[in-house]
Amino acid sequence: MSEAMPRIAPLTPPYPPEIQAQFDRIMRGAPPLVLFRVIAGHSRAWDKFRAGGLLDPGPLSLRQREIVIDRTCALNSCEYEWGVHVAIFAGPAKLTEEEVRATVQGDATSACWSPAEQALIAAVDALHHRATFADEEFTALSAHYDEAQILEIVLLCGFYRTVSYLANGLRLPLEEKAARFSAPL
């Protein structure tokens, strides 16, 4: 982790038993992220944050979910969360180095994306820039994704925009093992 300090101090170990149990469940043995340690110090925020989590198996594949999250974080200049997700999920989601890079430097027309993924990236971009879809964008998205998947896409975009606000606004230091926007993968 970098030496910068977040604007709100994170919890330090030993954590209260209930918080430690939650960290253990979320992190599966890894040390808790700074983001979690900051929010967990404030019970209402922590409860709301955990209730909004969308990392459980849902209507999108892991790959689709991670494309949405990575692109949303990149559009919000949130290297913190983008880097955590790339480090943990890019491999299991079978995202290539070119595809990961395209979440930051590319767009929906990048050659690495399938037609369904191009519609996905275009949808994320539309929500980020205009908070809505043009009719053509929704039609393209609907050609590849059902209603439950479209709702999940919108929810993921909103949740990870909020996560980006938290990480950027609180100036969270980058996690040591996370990917970086400018570093080779």
N, C-alpha and C positions, 0 to 999 in steps of 0.2 A: 504494500500500500504506500502511496506517496506521503510525504511529510505534512502536506497541507491539512489544516484542521477544518472540519465542517462548522458551519455557523451555529448549529445546535449540537451540544456535546453528546456523543453516543454513550450508551451504557457501557460500563466496564465490568469484567468478571470479578468476582463470581456474580452471576445473574440470579435474580429470584427464581426459585424452583419452577414456578409456572412458566416464566419466560424461557428458562433453560429448556424445559420440555418442548415448548413451541419451536425454539431454535433447532433443537435436535430433530424434530419432525420435518421442518422445512428444509434444513441444510443437510440432512442425512449424514451426519458425522463431520462435515466440514465446518470451519469456524463461521459464525454468522457474519453476513455482509454488514458494512458500515450503515447502509440504508436501513436495514432491519434494526440495528442497534440504536440508531437515532430515533426511529419511530416508536420502538418498543418502550422507550422511556416515557411515553405519553399514552396511557391506556386507551383512551377514546380513539385517538388516531390509529393506534396499533390494531384495535379490534376492527375498525372500519377498513383499514388497509388489507388485513387478512381476509375479511369477508369479500373483498372485491377481487381476490386472486383468480386468475384464469389459466393457471398452469396445469390444471387437472385434465384428463383426457376429455376432450369436447368434440364438437362436430367437425373441427378442422384436423388435418393431419399435423404431426409435429413439424414437418417441413413448412406447411402453409402458415401455421401459427408463428413460427420463428421468422419467416419472411415478413409478416405483418409487424411483429415486435421490433425486429432489427431496423426495418425501414422507418417505422414511427420514431424510434429513438434517434436514428440518424437525422431525420428531418428536423428534430427538435434539438440538434447539436448535443445530444446526451451521450457522450462517450462513456460515461460511467455504466449505464444500464446496457447500452449496446455491447460494450466490451464484456460484461458479465455473461450476457446471453450468447454471444459468439463463442466465448471460452467454454461454456458448459454445453450448449445445445447445437452448435454448428455441425459438429461431427455426427452426433446421433440423428440430426435432421438431414444429413447427407447434402449439406450446402458446400459447394466448392469454394476455393479461394476467390475465384472470379465472381461468383454469386454474392459472397459476403462483401466483397469490395463494391459490387454494384448496388448494394443496399445503401452505401454512403455516396458513391460517386456516379452511379448510373441513374436510370429512370425506367419507366415501363417499356421503353423501346429497346433496352439493352438486349443484345442477342443471346445472352445466357438464359433468359427466361422463356419458359413454355408459354403458349397463348393463355392458358389459365393463370399462370403466374404474372403475366403482363397485365391481365385484368385486375389481379390482386394488387399489384404495385400501383396501378392507376387509381384504384379505389382508395388506397392509403394516402396517396398524394392529394386526391380530391378532398378527402376529409381533413387533411392537414391544412390545405390552402384555403378551402372554402366552407368547411364544415357541412358539406352536402355533396351529393352526386348529381351530375348532369344526367339527363335521361339516357344519353348514349352510354355513359359510364355504368349506370345501373343495369342497362340491358346487357352490356358486355360481361359484367360481373354475374348476372343471373344466368348467362349461358353456361357458366362453369360451376356455380355454387348455388345450393338450395337456400331456402329462407333461414334455416337455423344457422347455416354457415355464414350467411351475410350478417345476421345479428351478431354472431361471434366476432366477425371482422370489425364491426363498428365498436363493440364493447372493448376489444383488444386495443384498438386505436385510442379510444378515450382513456382507458386505464393506463396505458403506457405513455400517453401525453402527461397524465397526472404524475406518473413515476418520474418522467423527465423533469417536470416542474420541481419535484422534490429534490432530485439529485442535483440539478443545476442551481436551483434557488438556494439550497442549503450548502452549496459548494462542497459536495462530498468528494473526498480524495479518491482517485481511481484505485480499484482493487489491484493488488500486486499481480495476480495471475490472470487478470482480464486482458482481452485484446485491446488494441489501440487503433484509432482511426488511421493513423499515418504509418504504423509499423507493418512490415510484411507479416502475413499470417503463417 
